[in-house]
Amino acid sequence: EKRGSVRASLVFIGLTILSFFYQGIGQGYVVNPTGSTSTLWSQAISVLVPLFLFVLANWCLTTLFEGEGSFKDIFIASSYSLIPLTLFIVPATLASNWVSLSEVQLVDLLVGIAFVWTIMLLFFGTMITHDYPLFKNLITILGTILAMAFIVFLVLLFGMLLSKLVSLATNIVTEIQYRA
């Protein structure tokens, strides 16, 4: 209903990426004893790829099942559902620097609540965006997950095929240079 904007969606996605990056570099020793860190690039990929896959798969599926939402509407609803991750991961990361080993479960609980809340917002946001009843939305979400897996399969298949094609062309050029 034109209540969200793409600009705000991009801000929320950026904040989510920064939250996960801060979690990767700012966790305390009790939670991260090996001291492993992550890069901003890897966190951006880990947020953007599943989000884009969900939006694309949901849009493809709901155009077949009479969904009312456009690609833009699905993108806005999906990115707005990431807000709880930002709200809970940053305090959980800050708390991980001061908790003892027996209190680590509370930090994990905060992160778990954020993910459950995000999934619920994603589910109900999809339901409202497409004006689906509960059961049809459940079927659509399950179909979206299957479509996401299918898209990943196609991308991997195409990548391997392209790799084999490049290898074949390289071998042909090498053989021609060897014979000449």
C-alpha positions as CSV (number, residue, x, y, z in Angstrom):
1,E,0.0,0.0,0.0
2,K,2.9,2.3,-0.8
3,R,4.0,2.5,2.9
4,G,7.6,1.5,2.3
5,S,10.3,2.8,0.0
6,V,13.2,1.3,-1.8
7,R,15.6,3.8,-0.3
8,A,14.6,2.8,3.3
9,S,14.9,-0.9,2.2
10,L,18.4,-0.4,1.0
11,V,19.3,1.4,4.3
12,F,17.9,-1.6,6.3
13,I,19.9,-4.1,4.2
14,G,23.0,-2.0,4.7
15,L,22.4,-1.9,8.5
16,T,21.9,-5.7,8.5
17,I,25.1,-6.2,6.6
18,L,27.0,-3.9,9.1
19,S,25.4,-5.7,12.0
20,F,26.6,-9.1,10.8
21,F,30.0,-7.6,10.1
22,Y,30.2,-6.2,13.6
23,Q,29.1,-9.6,15.0
24,G,31.9,-11.2,13.0
25,I,34.6,-8.9,14.3
26,G,33.3,-7.8,17.7
27,Q,32.4,-11.0,19.5
28,G,34.0,-11.7,22.8
29,Y,36.5,-14.5,23.6
30,V,33.9,-16.7,25.3
31,V,31.7,-16.8,22.2
32,N,34.6,-16.7,19.6
33,P,37.6,-18.4,21.3
34,T,39.5,-18.8,18.0
35,G,39.4,-15.1,17.2
36,S,38.1,-15.7,13.7
37,T,36.8,-12.7,11.9
38,S,34.9,-12.1,8.7
39,T,35.1,-9.5,5.9
40,L,32.5,-7.0,5.0
41,W,32.3,-8.5,1.5
42,S,31.5,-12.0,2.8
43,Q,28.8,-10.6,5.1
44,A,27.3,-8.6,2.2
45,I,27.2,-11.8,0.1
46,S,25.7,-13.8,3.0
47,V,22.9,-11.3,3.4
48,L,22.3,-10.2,-0.2
49,V,22.3,-13.6,-2.0
50,P,19.6,-15.2,0.2
51,L,17.5,-12.0,0.1
52,F,17.7,-11.7,-3.6
53,L,17.0,-15.4,-4.1
54,F,14.0,-15.2,-1.9
55,V,12.6,-12.1,-3.7
56,L,13.3,-13.5,-7.1
57,A,11.8,-17.0,-6.3
58,N,8.8,-15.5,-4.6
59,W,8.1,-13.1,-7.4
60,C,8.4,-15.9,-10.0
61,L,6.1,-18.2,-8.0
62,T,3.5,-15.6,-7.0
63,T,3.1,-14.4,-10.6
64,L,1.8,-17.9,-11.4
65,F,-0.4,-18.1,-8.3
66,E,-2.2,-14.7,-8.7
67,G,-0.2,-12.8,-6.1
68,E,-0.9,-9.1,-5.9
69,G,2.6,-7.9,-5.0
70,S,5.1,-6.7,-7.5
71,F,8.8,-7.3,-7.5
72,K,9.3,-4.0,-5.7
73,D,6.7,-4.8,-3.1
74,I,8.3,-8.1,-2.3
75,F,11.7,-6.5,-2.1
76,I,10.4,-3.8,0.3
77,A,8.6,-6.3,2.5
78,S,11.5,-8.7,2.6
79,S,14.1,-6.0,3.4
80,Y,11.9,-4.5,6.1
81,S,11.7,-7.9,7.8
82,L,15.5,-7.7,8.4
83,I,15.1,-5.0,11.0
84,P,15.0,-7.4,14.0
85,L,18.4,-8.8,13.0
86,T,19.9,-5.3,13.3
87,L,18.1,-4.6,16.6
88,F,19.2,-7.8,18.3
89,I,22.5,-8.8,16.8
90,V,24.3,-5.5,17.8
91,P,23.3,-5.8,21.5
92,A,24.0,-9.5,21.5
93,T,27.5,-8.9,20.2
94,L,28.1,-6.1,22.8
95,A,26.9,-8.5,25.5
96,S,29.2,-11.3,24.3
97,N,32.2,-9.3,25.4
98,W,31.0,-9.3,29.1
99,V,29.2,-12.6,29.5
100,S,30.6,-15.7,31.2
101,L,30.5,-19.2,29.8
102,S,27.3,-20.0,31.5
103,E,25.6,-16.8,30.2
104,V,26.5,-17.5,26.5
105,Q,23.1,-19.1,26.0
106,L,21.4,-15.8,26.7
107,V,23.4,-14.2,23.9
108,D,22.4,-17.1,21.6
109,L,18.8,-16.7,22.7
110,L,18.8,-13.0,21.6
111,V,20.1,-14.0,18.2
112,G,17.6,-16.8,18.0
113,I,14.7,-14.5,18.8
114,A,16.0,-12.1,16.1
115,F,15.9,-14.9,13.5
116,V,12.5,-16.2,14.5
117,W,11.1,-12.7,14.5
118,T,12.6,-12.0,11.0
119,I,11.1,-15.3,9.7
120,M,7.7,-14.4,11.1
121,L,7.9,-10.9,9.6
122,L,8.9,-12.4,6.2
123,F,6.0,-14.9,6.4
124,F,3.3,-12.4,7.3
125,G,4.8,-9.7,5.1
126,T,4.5,-12.1,2.1
127,M,1.0,-13.0,3.1
128,I,-0.1,-9.3,3.3
129,T,1.8,-8.3,0.1
130,H,0.1,-10.9,-2.0
131,D,-3.2,-10.9,-0.1
132,Y,-3.1,-14.6,0.5
133,P,-4.9,-16.6,3.1
134,L,-2.7,-18.4,5.7
135,F,-2.7,-21.9,4.1
136,K,-2.0,-20.6,0.5
137,N,0.8,-18.4,1.9
138,L,2.3,-21.4,3.7
139,I,2.3,-23.4,0.4
140,T,3.7,-20.4,-1.4
141,I,6.6,-20.0,1.1
142,L,7.4,-23.7,0.8
143,G,7.3,-23.4,-3.0
144,T,9.5,-20.3,-2.8
145,I,12.1,-22.3,-0.8
146,L,12.0,-25.1,-3.4
147,A,12.3,-22.4,-6.2
148,M,15.3,-20.9,-4.4
149,A,17.0,-24.4,-4.4
150,F,16.2,-24.8,-8.1
151,I,17.7,-21.4,-9.0
152,V,20.9,-22.3,-7.1
153,F,21.0,-25.6,-8.9
154,L,20.6,-23.9,-12.3
155,V,23.3,-21.3,-11.4
156,L,25.7,-24.1,-10.3
157,L,24.9,-26.2,-13.4
158,F,25.5,-23.2,-15.7
159,G,28.7,-22.3,-13.9
160,M,30.1,-25.9,-14.3
161,L,29.0,-26.0,-17.9
162,L,30.7,-22.6,-18.6
163,S,33.8,-23.9,-16.8
164,K,33.9,-27.0,-19.0
165,L,33.4,-24.9,-22.1
166,V,36.3,-22.6,-21.2
167,S,38.5,-25.6,-20.4
168,L,37.6,-27.1,-23.8
169,A,38.5,-23.8,-25.6
170,T,41.7,-23.6,-23.7
171,N,42.7,-27.2,-24.6
172,I,41.9,-26.6,-28.3
173,V,44.0,-23.5,-28.4
174,T,46.8,-25.2,-26.6
175,E,46.6,-28.2,-29.0
176,I,46.6,-25.9,-32.0
177,Q,49.7,-24.1,-30.7
178,Y,51.4,-27.4,-30.0
179,R,50.8,-28.7,-33.5
180,A,51.7,-25.5,-35.3
